[in-house]
Amino acid sequence: MCPYLVLSNPINTSTNSGGTTMKSVLDVLNHHEQHELYSIAPIETVFEAIKLMSELHVGLLPVLQENKLVGVISERDYARKVILKDKASKTTRVSEIMTRDVVTVTKKERVDVCVALMKKHRIRHLIVMEEGVVEGVISIRDLFSEIIDEQSEQISDLVHYIRGET
């Protein structure tokens, strides 16, 4: 269960050239219960961000200023930009260490494309945006869970087909 996920208007899942359904970000979001989107302001301290992440059991928070995405802060940012640089989390602002170049996707994006983006950029989370508004956050765990579920369904269908079951 991922507390990042926020659902909105449904859209259709795309299909590939073989006619099989390709799962989308929307499918990933729909697999989870609707949750409030948590974020943090850039003026907050890193300590407050890490505390909130700990309470929510998440590894990343979108950083919003006036409801606009200005960056993300992750446990990785904390480890590399606070701990290893001997800074104090209670006096360091989120804006000082946040990642500003954020990789985003829309709800229409296919799961396999999201995995490729994460691999290319060496990240574990993607921000889901629609028309400039943050709609949610998906993790690599969410994507792999969706892929495993889809492959399990395909295997089951093939087993039924081989057995002559309909």
MARBA-3410 file (N, C-alpha, C, O; in Angstrom, 1 decimal):
166
0.8,-1.2,0.0,0.0,0.0,0.0,0.9,1.2,0.0,1.8,1.3,0.8 ~ 0.7,2.1,-0.9,1.5,3.3,-1.1,0.7,4.6,-0.8,-0.3,4.9,-1.5 ~ 1.1,5.3,0.3,0.3,6.5,0.6,0.4,7.7,-0.4,-0.2,8.7,-0.2 ~ 1.2,7.5,-1.4,1.4,8.6,-2.4,0.2,8.8,-3.3,-0.2,9.8,-3.8 ~ -0.5,7.7,-3.6,-1.3,7.6,-4.7,-2.6,8.4,-4.6,-3.3,8.3,-3.6
-2.9,9.1,-5.6,-4.1,9.9,-5.7,-4.8,9.6,-7.1,-4.1,9.7,-8.1 ~ -6.1,9.3,-7.0,-6.7,8.9,-8.3,-7.6,10.1,-8.8,-8.1,10.9,-8.0 ~ -7.7,10.1,-10.1,-8.6,11.1,-10.7,-9.4,10.5,-11.8,-9.9,9.3,-11.6 ~ -9.7,11.2,-12.9,-10.5,10.6,-14.0,-9.8,9.5,-14.7,-8.7,9.5,-15.0 ~ -10.6,8.4,-14.9,-10.0,7.2,-15.6,-9.8,7.5,-17.0,-10.4,8.3,-17.7
-8.7,6.8,-17.6,-8.4,6.8,-19.0,-8.2,5.4,-19.5,-8.1,4.5,-18.6 ~ -8.2,5.2,-20.7,-8.1,3.9,-21.3,-6.6,3.4,-21.3,-5.7,4.2,-21.4 ~ -6.5,2.1,-21.1,-5.2,1.4,-21.2,-4.9,1.2,-22.6,-5.8,0.8,-23.4 ~ -3.6,1.4,-23.1,-3.3,1.2,-24.5,-3.0,-0.2,-24.8,-2.9,-1.1,-23.9 ~ -3.0,-0.6,-26.0,-2.7,-1.9,-26.5,-1.5,-1.9,-27.4,-1.2,-0.9,-28.1
-0.7,-3.0,-27.4,0.4,-3.1,-28.3,0.0,-3.7,-29.6,-1.2,-4.0,-29.8 ~ 1.0,-3.9,-30.5,0.7,-4.4,-31.9,0.1,-5.8,-31.9,-0.5,-6.2,-32.8 ~ 0.4,-6.6,-30.8,-0.1,-7.9,-30.7,-1.5,-8.0,-30.2,-2.1,-9.1,-30.1 ~ -2.1,-6.9,-29.8,-3.4,-6.8,-29.4,-3.6,-7.1,-27.8,-4.7,-7.0,-27.3 ~ -2.4,-7.3,-27.2,-2.5,-7.5,-25.7,-2.5,-6.2,-25.0,-1.9,-5.2,-25.5
-3.1,-6.1,-23.9,-3.2,-4.9,-23.1,-1.9,-4.5,-22.5,-1.2,-5.4,-21.9 ~ -1.5,-3.3,-22.6,-0.3,-2.7,-22.0,-0.8,-1.9,-20.8,-1.6,-1.0,-20.9 ~ -0.3,-2.3,-19.6,-0.7,-1.6,-18.4,-0.2,-0.1,-18.4,0.9,0.1,-18.9 ~ -1.0,0.8,-17.8,-0.6,2.2,-17.8,-0.4,2.6,-16.3,-0.7,1.9,-15.4 ~ 0.1,3.8,-16.1,0.3,4.4,-14.8,-1.1,4.4,-14.1,-1.2,4.2,-12.9
-2.1,4.7,-14.9,-3.5,4.7,-14.3,-3.8,3.4,-13.7,-4.4,3.3,-12.6 ~ -3.5,2.3,-14.4,-3.7,0.9,-13.8,-3.0,0.7,-12.5,-3.5,0.1,-11.6 ~ -1.7,1.3,-12.4,-1.0,1.2,-11.2,-1.7,1.9,-10.1,-1.8,1.4,-9.0 ~ -2.1,3.1,-10.4,-2.8,3.9,-9.4,-4.1,3.3,-9.0,-4.5,3.3,-7.8 ~ -4.8,2.7,-9.9,-6.1,2.0,-9.6,-6.0,0.8,-8.7,-6.9,0.4,-8.1
-4.8,0.2,-8.7,-4.6,-1.0,-7.9,-4.5,-0.7,-6.4,-4.5,-1.6,-5.5 ~ -4.4,0.6,-6.1,-4.3,1.0,-4.7,-5.5,1.8,-4.3,-6.2,2.4,-5.1 ~ -5.7,1.8,-3.0,-6.8,2.6,-2.4,-6.4,4.1,-2.6,-5.2,4.4,-2.7 ~ -7.4,4.9,-2.7,-7.2,6.4,-2.9,-6.6,6.9,-1.6,-7.1,6.6,-0.5 ~ -5.6,7.7,-1.7,-4.9,8.3,-0.6,-4.7,9.8,-0.8,-4.7,10.3,-2.0
-4.5,10.5,0.3,-4.2,11.9,0.2,-2.7,12.0,-0.4,-1.9,11.2,-0.1 ~ -2.5,13.0,-1.2,-1.1,13.3,-1.7,-0.4,14.1,-0.6,-0.8,15.2,-0.3 ~ 0.7,13.5,-0.2,1.6,14.2,0.8,2.7,14.9,0.1,3.3,14.4,-0.9 ~ 3.0,16.1,0.6,4.1,16.8,0.0,4.7,17.7,1.1,4.3,17.7,2.3 ~ 5.8,18.4,0.8,6.4,19.3,1.8,6.8,20.6,1.0,7.0,20.6,-0.2
6.9,21.6,1.8,7.3,22.9,1.2,8.8,23.1,1.3,9.5,22.5,2.1 ~ 9.4,23.8,0.3,10.8,24.0,0.3,11.4,24.7,1.5,12.6,24.6,1.8 ~ 10.6,25.5,2.2,11.1,26.2,3.4,11.2,25.4,4.6,11.9,25.7,5.6 ~ 10.6,24.2,4.6,10.6,23.3,5.8,12.0,22.7,5.9,12.9,22.8,5.0 ~ 12.3,22.2,7.1,13.6,21.7,7.4,13.7,20.2,6.9,12.7,19.6,6.7
14.9,19.8,6.6,15.1,18.4,6.2,14.6,17.5,7.3,14.1,16.4,7.0 ~ 14.8,17.9,8.5,14.4,17.0,9.6,12.9,16.8,9.5,12.4,15.6,9.7 ~ 12.1,17.8,9.2,10.6,17.7,9.1,10.3,16.8,7.9,9.4,15.9,8.0 ~ 11.0,16.9,6.8,10.8,16.0,5.7,11.1,14.6,6.0,10.3,13.7,5.7 ~ 12.2,14.3,6.6,12.6,12.9,7.0,11.6,12.3,8.0,11.2,11.2,7.9
11.2,13.2,8.9,10.2,12.7,9.9,8.9,12.3,9.2,8.3,11.3,9.6 ~ 8.4,13.2,8.3,7.2,12.9,7.6,7.3,11.6,6.7,6.4,10.8,6.7 ~ 8.4,11.5,6.0,8.7,10.2,5.3,8.6,9.0,6.2,8.1,8.0,5.8 ~ 9.2,9.1,7.3,9.2,8.0,8.3,7.8,7.6,8.7,7.5,6.5,8.8 ~ 7.0,8.7,9.1,5.7,8.4,9.5,4.8,7.8,8.4,3.9,7.0,8.7
5.1,8.2,7.2,4.3,7.7,6.0,4.8,6.4,5.4,4.2,5.8,4.6 ~ 6.0,6.0,5.8,6.7,4.8,5.3,6.9,5.0,3.8,6.7,4.1,3.0 ~ 7.5,6.1,3.4,7.8,6.4,2.0,9.2,6.9,1.9,9.8,7.3,2.9 ~ 9.8,6.8,0.7,11.2,7.2,0.5,11.4,8.5,-0.2,12.5,9.0,-0.5 ~ 10.3,9.2,-0.6,10.3,10.4,-1.3,9.1,11.3,-1.1,8.0,10.7,-1.0
9.3,12.6,-1.1,8.1,13.5,-1.1,8.3,14.5,-2.2,9.4,15.1,-2.4 ~ 7.2,14.9,-2.9,7.2,16.0,-3.8,7.4,17.3,-3.0,6.8,17.4,-1.9 ~ 8.1,18.2,-3.5,8.2,19.5,-2.9,7.4,20.5,-3.7,7.6,20.7,-4.9 ~ 6.4,21.1,-3.0,5.4,22.0,-3.7,5.5,23.4,-3.1,5.6,23.5,-1.9 ~ 5.5,24.3,-4.0,5.4,25.7,-3.5,4.3,26.4,-4.3,4.3,26.4,-5.5
3.3,26.9,-3.5,2.1,27.4,-4.1,1.4,26.4,-5.1,1.1,26.7,-6.2 ~ 1.4,25.1,-4.7,0.8,24.0,-5.4,1.5,23.7,-6.7,0.9,23.0,-7.6 ~ 2.7,24.2,-6.9,3.5,23.9,-8.1,4.7,23.0,-7.7,5.3,23.2,-6.6 ~ 5.0,22.0,-8.5,6.1,21.1,-8.2,7.4,21.9,-8.5,7.7,22.4,-9.6 ~ 8.3,22.0,-7.4,9.6,22.6,-7.6,10.7,21.7,-7.3,11.9,22.0,-7.5
10.4,20.4,-6.9,11.4,19.4,-6.7,10.9,18.2,-6.0,9.7,18.1,-5.7 ~ 11.8,17.4,-5.6,11.5,16.2,-4.7,12.6,16.1,-3.7,13.8,16.5,-4.0 ~ 12.3,15.5,-2.6,13.3,15.2,-1.6,13.2,13.7,-1.3,12.1,13.2,-1.0 ~ 14.3,13.1,-1.2,14.3,11.6,-1.0,15.3,11.3,0.1,16.1,12.1,0.5 ~ 15.2,10.0,0.6,16.1,9.5,1.5,17.6,9.6,1.0,18.5,9.8,1.7
17.7,9.4,-0.3,19.0,9.4,-1.0,19.6,10.9,-0.9,20.8,11.0,-0.7 ~ 18.7,11.9,-1.1,19.1,13.3,-1.0,19.7,13.5,0.4,20.7,14.2,0.6 ~ 18.9,13.0,1.4,19.3,13.2,2.8,20.7,12.6,3.1,21.6,13.2,3.7 ~ 20.8,11.3,2.6,22.1,10.6,2.9,23.3,11.3,2.2,24.3,11.5,2.8 ~ 23.1,11.7,1.0,24.2,12.3,0.2,24.5,13.7,0.4,25.7,14.2,0.4
23.5,14.5,0.7,23.6,15.9,0.8,23.5,16.5,2.2,23.8,17.7,2.4 ~ 23.2,15.7,3.2,23.2,16.1,4.6,24.2,15.3,5.4,25.1,15.9,5.9 ~ 23.9,14.0,5.5,24.8,13.2,6.4,26.2,13.2,5.9,27.1,13.5,6.7 ~ 26.4,12.9,4.6,27.8,12.8,4.1,28.5,14.2,4.1,29.8,14.2,4.0 ~ 27.8,15.3,4.1,28.4,16.6,4.1,28.3,17.2,5.5,28.6,18.4,5.7
28.0,16.4,6.5,28.0,16.8,7.9,27.2,18.0,8.2,27.6,18.9,8.9 ~ 26.0,18.1,7.5,25.1,19.2,7.8,24.1,18.8,8.8,23.9,17.6,9.1 ~ 23.4,19.8,9.4,22.4,19.5,10.4,21.0,19.5,9.8,20.6,20.5,9.2 ~ 20.3,18.4,10.0,19.0,18.3,9.4,17.9,19.2,10.0,17.0,19.6,9.3 ~ 18.2,19.7,11.2,17.2,20.6,11.8,17.4,22.1,11.4,16.5,22.9,11.7
18.5,22.3,10.7,18.7,23.7,10.3,18.8,23.8,8.8,18.8,24.9,8.2 ~ 18.9,22.7,8.1,19.0,22.7,6.6,17.6,22.7,6.0,16.8,21.9,6.4 ~ 17.4,23.6,5.1,16.1,23.7,4.4,16.0,22.6,3.3,17.0,22.3,2.7 ~ 14.8,22.2,3.1,14.5,21.2,2.0,15.0,21.8,0.7,15.6,21.1,-0.2 ~ 14.8,23.1,0.4,15.2,23.7,-0.8,16.7,23.6,-1.1,17.2,23.7,-2.2
17.5,23.5,0.0,19.0,23.4,-0.1,19.5,22.0,-0.7,20.5,22.0,-1.3 ~ 18.7,21.0,-0.5,19.1,19.7,-0.9,18.2,18.9,-1.9,18.6,17.9,-2.4 ~ 17.0,19.5,-2.1,16.1,18.8,-3.0,16.6,18.6,-4.4,17.4,19.4,-4.9 ~ 16.1,17.6,-5.1,16.4,17.4,-6.5,15.4,18.3,-7.3,14.2,18.1,-7.2 ~ 16.0,19.1,-8.1,15.1,20.1,-8.9,14.7,19.5,-10.2,13.6,19.9,-10.7
15.5,18.7,-10.8,15.2,18.1,-12.1,14.4,16.9,-11.9,15.0,15.8,-11.7 ~ 13.1,17.0,-11.9,12.2,15.9,-11.6,11.7,15.2,-12.9,11.3,15.9,-13.8 ~ 11.8,13.9,-12.9,11.3,13.1,-14.0,9.8,12.8,-13.7,9.4,12.3,-12.7 ~ 8.9,13.2,-14.7,7.5,13.1,-14.5,6.9,12.2,-15.6,7.5,12.1,-16.7 ~ 5.7,11.7,-15.3,4.9,10.9,-16.3,3.5,11.3,-16.2,3.1,12.0,-15.2
2.7,11.0,-17.2,1.2,11.2,-17.1,0.6,9.8,-16.8,1.3,8.8,-16.8 ~ -0.7,9.8,-16.5,-1.4,8.6,-16.2,-1.5,7.7,-17.4,-1.8,6.5,-17.3 ~ -1.3,8.2,-18.6,-1.4,7.4,-19.9,-0.1,6.6,-20.1,-0.1,5.7,-20.9 ~ 1.0,7.0,-19.5,2.3,6.4,-19.8,2.2,4.9,-19.4,1.6,4.5,-18.4 ~ 2.8,4.1,-20.3,2.9,2.6,-20.1,3.9,2.2,-19.0,4.9,2.9,-18.8
3.6,1.2,-18.3,4.4,0.7,-17.2,5.8,0.4,-17.7,6.8,0.8,-17.0 ~ 6.0,-0.2,-18.8,7.3,-0.6,-19.3,8.1,0.7,-19.6,9.4,0.7,-19.5 ~ 7.5,1.7,-20.1,8.2,3.0,-20.3,8.6,3.6,-19.0,9.7,4.2,-18.9 ~ 7.8,3.5,-18.0,8.2,4.0,-16.7,9.4,3.3,-16.1,10.3,3.9,-15.6 ~ 9.4,2.0,-16.3,10.5,1.2,-15.8,11.8,1.6,-16.5,12.9,1.8,-15.9
11.7,1.8,-17.8,12.9,2.3,-18.6,13.3,3.7,-18.2,14.5,3.9,-18.1 ~ 12.4,4.6,-17.9,12.8,5.9,-17.4,13.5,5.8,-16.1,14.5,6.5,-15.8 ~ 13.0,5.0,-15.2,13.7,4.8,-13.9,15.1,4.2,-14.0,16.0,4.7,-13.4 ~ 15.2,3.3,-14.9,16.5,2.7,-15.2,17.5,3.7,-15.8,18.6,3.8,-15.3 ~ 17.0,4.5,-16.7,17.8,5.5,-17.4,18.3,6.5,-16.5,19.5,6.9,-16.5
17.4,7.0,-15.6,17.8,8.1,-14.7,18.2,7.7,-13.3,18.6,8.5,-12.4 ~ 18.2,6.3,-13.1,18.7,5.7,-11.8,17.9,6.3,-10.7,18.5,6.8,-9.7 ~ 16.6,6.2,-10.8,15.7,6.7,-9.8,14.7,5.6,-9.4,14.5,4.6,-10.1 ~ 14.0,5.8,-8.2,13.1,4.8,-7.7,11.6,5.3,-7.7,10.7,4.5,-7.4 ~ 11.4,6.5,-8.0,10.1,7.1,-8.0,9.9,8.0,-9.2,10.8,8.6,-9.7
8.6,8.1,-9.6,8.2,9.0,-10.7,7.0,9.8,-10.2,6.1,9.3,-9.5 ~ 7.0,11.1,-10.5,5.9,12.0,-10.2,4.9,11.9,-11.3,5.3,12.0,-12.5 ~ 3.6,11.6,-11.0,2.6,11.6,-11.9,1.9,13.0,-12.0,1.4,13.5,-11.0 ~ 1.9,13.5,-13.2,1.4,14.9,-13.4,0.4,14.9,-14.6,0.5,14.2,-15.6 ~ -0.6,15.7,-14.4,-1.6,16.0,-15.5,-1.9,17.5,-15.5,-2.3,18.1,-14.5
-1.6,18.1,-16.7,-1.8,19.5,-16.9,-1.2,20.4,-15.8,-1.8,21.3,-15.3 ~ 0.1,20.0,-15.4,0.8,20.8,-14.5,0.5,20.6,-13.0,1.0,21.3,-12.1 ~ -0.4,19.6,-12.7,-0.8,19.3,-11.4,-0.3,17.9,-11.0,-0.4,17.0,-11.7 ~ 0.3,17.9,-9.8,0.8,16.6,-9.3,-0.4,15.7,-8.9,-1.2,16.1,-8.1 ~ -0.5,14.5,-9.5,-1.6,13.6,-9.3,-1.2,12.5,-8.3,-2.1,11.8,-7.7
0.1,12.2,-8.2,0.6,11.1,-7.3,2.0,10.8,-7.6,2.7,11.5,-8.3 ~ 2.5,9.8,-6.9,3.9,9.3,-7.0,3.8,7.8,-7.1,3.1,7.1,-6.4 ~ 4.6,7.3,-8.1,4.6,5.8,-8.2,6.1,5.4,-7.9,7.0,6.1,-8.3 ~ 6.2,4.2,-7.3,7.6,3.7,-7.0,7.9,2.5,-7.9,7.0,2.0,-8.6 ~ 9.1,2.1,-8.0,9.5,0.9,-8.7,8.8,-0.3,-8.2,8.5,-1.2,-9.0
8.6,-0.3,-6.9,7.9,-1.4,-6.3,6.4,-1.5,-6.8,5.9,-2.6,-7.1 ~ 5.8,-0.4,-7.0,4.4,-0.3,-7.6,4.4,-0.9,-9.0,3.5,-1.7,-9.4 ~ 5.4,-0.5,-9.8,5.5,-0.9,-11.2,5.8,-2.4,-11.3,5.1,-3.1,-12.0 ~ 6.7,-2.9,-10.5,7.0,-4.3,-10.5,5.9,-5.2,-10.0,5.6,-6.3,-10.6 ~ 5.1,-4.7,-9.0,3.9,-5.4,-8.6,2.9,-5.5,-9.7,2.3,-6.6,-9.9
2.7,-4.4,-10.5,1.8,-4.5,-11.6,2.3,-5.4,-12.7,1.5,-6.2,-13.2 ~ 3.6,-5.4,-13.0,4.1,-6.4,-14.0,3.9,-7.8,-13.5,3.5,-8.6,-14.3 ~ 4.2,-8.1,-12.3,4.1,-9.5,-11.8,2.6,-9.9,-11.8,2.3,-11.0,-12.2 ~ 1.7,-9.0,-11.4,0.2,-9.4,-11.5,-0.2,-9.6,-12.9,-0.9,-10.6,-13.2 ~ 0.3,-8.8,-13.9,-0.1,-9.0,-15.3,0.5,-10.3,-15.8,-0.2,-11.0,-16.5
1.8,-10.6,-15.5,2.4,-11.9,-16.0,1.7,-13.1,-15.3,1.6,-14.1,-16.0 ~ 1.3,-13.0,-14.1,0.5,-14.1,-13.4,-0.8,-14.4,-14.2,-1.1,-15.5,-14.4 ~ -1.5,-13.3,-14.5,-2.7,-13.5,-15.3,-2.5,-14.1,-16.6,-3.2,-15.0,-17.0 ~ -1.4,-13.7,-17.3,-1.1,-14.3,-18.6,-0.7,-15.7,-18.5,-1.1,-16.5,-19.3 ~ 0.0,-16.1,-17.5,0.4,-17.5,-17.3,-0.8,-18.3,-17.0,-1.0,-19.4,-17.5
-1.7,-17.8,-16.2,-3.0,-18.5,-15.9,-3.8,-18.7,-17.1,-4.3,-19.8,-17.3 ~ -3.9,-17.7,-17.9,-4.7,-17.8,-19.2,-4.0,-18.9,-20.1,-4.8,-19.6,-20.7 ~ -2.7,-18.9,-20.2,-2.0,-19.9,-21.0,-2.2,-21.3,-20.5,-2.4,-22.2,-21.3 ~ -2.2,-21.5,-19.2,-2.4,-22.8,-18.6,-3.8,-23.3,-18.9,-4.0,-24.4,-19.3 ~ -4.8,-22.4,-18.8,-6.2,-22.7,-19.1,-6.3,-23.1,-20.6,-7.1,-24.0,-21.0
-5.6,-22.3,-21.5,-5.7,-22.6,-22.9,-5.1,-23.9,-23.2,-5.6,-24.7,-24.0 ~ -3.9,-24.2,-22.7,-3.2,-25.5,-22.9,-4.1,-26.7,-22.4,-4.1,-27.7,-23.1 ~ -4.8,-26.5,-21.3,-5.6,-27.6,-20.8,-7.0,-27.7,-21.5,-7.8,-28.6,-21.3 ~ -7.2,-26.7,-22.4,-8.5,-26.8,-23.2,-9.6,-26.2,-22.4,-10.8,-26.4,-22.7 ~ -9.3,-25.5,-21.3,-10.4,-24.9,-20.5,-10.7,-23.5,-21.0,-9.8,-22.8,-21.6
-11.9,-23.1,-20.9,-12.3,-21.7,-21.4,-12.6,-20.8,-20.3,-13.0,-19.6,-20.6
END
